[in-house]
Amino acid sequence: MTRPITSAAPLLAAAALSGCNLFFPTEDALENAYYDLRNEHIGKAATPETSVPDAGSAVYEGYIEAERNGSDYSYGTFTAETFFASDTVSGSATGFVDEDGTDYSGTLAIGGSLSRGTTVGVNLTLTGDLAAGGDTHSVAASGTGDLRGTNYEALYAEGTGTINDGTGPDPLRFWMIGER
């Protein structure tokens, strides 16, 4: 099922359904929204290359799940635009909240490319700084994925990297899913 989406609609819906403050979504609301969207699209096949135009663009809005050190989870939101003529991707991720309820300020830049073959793959990077509790957490990660669905309804990617708060880099894994 494809549903129309605006930049705040999925987050506000998840927040309202969870009963949380609509201005400051909880980690639970973001986690639930991530898994709802993931479960809707993860079983879809990768988009055939013949279904993706050679011009124009598509904007995807969704959620990121990040795992630090194999056990500390955070969730955030992202917007990414795919540009079909240049096969590039750009966007940003914000609004991260960890499982302890800590809000992170700052923005991660999303960059990357589309790779066309039988299906359309996605190669992404996440870079930038997030801040919480007086600490800066520098993120550098990359991943791969694909456009999903018959008509490129969703963008999915997962990857690895590091997050460093000044005490040394910790391993980071991420998963992201968005829909247009």
N, C-alpha and C positions, 0 to 999 in steps of 0.2 A: 504494500500500500504506500503510495507516495502522498505526502501531505505538504501543503504550502508551509513555508517557514520564513520568519523574519528574524533579524539578528537576535532579538531577545526572546522570541516566542518559546523555543524549547526550554530555555533556562527558567523563564517565568512560570511556565506550565509545571515543570518539575518542582520548582520551589513552592508553588501554590498547592500542589498535590501533597507535598511532604509536610505542609503546615509551617514552613519556615518563614522567616522574615524575607520578604520579596526583594529587599535592597541588598541583603548580604546572604547569599545562598550558602547553605551548609555543605560540608563535604558529602554528607549522605544524599542531598538533593542532586549534586553534580554526579556522584557515583551512579545513582539510579538513572539519571538522564543518559549518561554514557552507555550503560548496559542496555537500556531500552532501545536506543538508536543502534547500538552494535548488534543486538539480537534481531532487529528488523532487517539489517542489510548484510550481515556477515555470511549468510548462506547463499547470497546471490553470486552468480558467476561473474568473472571479470568481464568488463565491457569489450565486445568485439571492436577491433580497430575500425572496421567499416561503419560503425555506428557513431563515431566521433567526428565532428566536422573539422575542416582544415582552417577555419577562421572563426572568429568570435571567442567567447569565453563562457565560463560557468563559475558561479560562486558557491562554495560549500561552507556550511556552518555546522559546528558540532562540538565534540568534546575530546579531551585528551586524558588518558590515565597514565600516570608516571609512577614508577617504582624506584626508590632509592635504596641502595644497599640490600636489595632482595626482600625488604619487608616494610619499608615506609612508603605509603601510598599518598598521592595527591591527585586532584582532579582540577581541570581548567576548561576553558572554552576557546575555540579558535574560529577564525574565518580565513579561508584560502581561496584564491581565484586562479583558475587554470586558463591560460591563454593558448588557444589552439594553433594559431598561426606560427607562434614561436616555440610551442611545446614547453612553456615554462609555467612555474607555479610560484606565487608569492602570497604572503599573508602574515597573520600574527596570532599569538595565543596569549591570553590574559586570564585574570580572575582565578588564580590557583588557590586552592584550600587543601590543607593536608588533613589526615585522619584525626589529628588532635584538635582540629578547628582553627589552626593558624592560617590567617590570610596572607598571601604573598602579593606585594605590589610589583609592578614592572611588566614588561612585555617581552615575549620571545618572538624573534623574527622567524618566519617560515619561508624557505626558499627551495627551489628545486626544479625538476624537469619531468616531462612526460616522455616515456619511451614507447614508441609504437612498434608493434609486431603483429602477431595474431590478435592479441589483446593490448590494452593500453596500461602500461605500468607507470608507477609514480616513484620518483627518487626525491627524498626530502631531507632538509637540514632544519634543526631547531637550534637557534643561538640567541644568547642574550643574558641579562641579569634579572633575577627576582630578589626581592628584599623582604625580610621578616625579622622581627626581634633585634634590629640593629645589625643584622648580618646580611651580606650580599652573597647570593648563590649564583655563580656563573655556570650557565648551561651550554654544552656543546654536544650535539647528538645528530645522528643521521639514520635514515631508515628507508625502507622500500615498501611498496604496496601496489595498489591498482585502483582504477575506477571500477565501480561495481554496478551491475544491473544492465539490462538491455540498452538503456538510453543514458548511461553514465549518471545514474541517480545518486550515487554515493562515492566518496573518496575514503579509502582505508589505507593506513600505513602503520608499520611498527618498526622500532629500531632501538639502538643502543647508543650510549655516549657516557659523558661524565657530568657531575654537578660538583662544584667546588665552593665551599664557604670559607676558604682560607686555611682550613686545617688539613688540606689535601683532597685530591679528587676522590669522589665516591662513584661507584658504578651506577648508571641510570639506564632504565629500560622504559620505553613508552609505546603506547598504542593510541591511535586516533581514528575517529570515524565521524564523518560529516555528510550532510545531504544538501542537495540543491533544491 
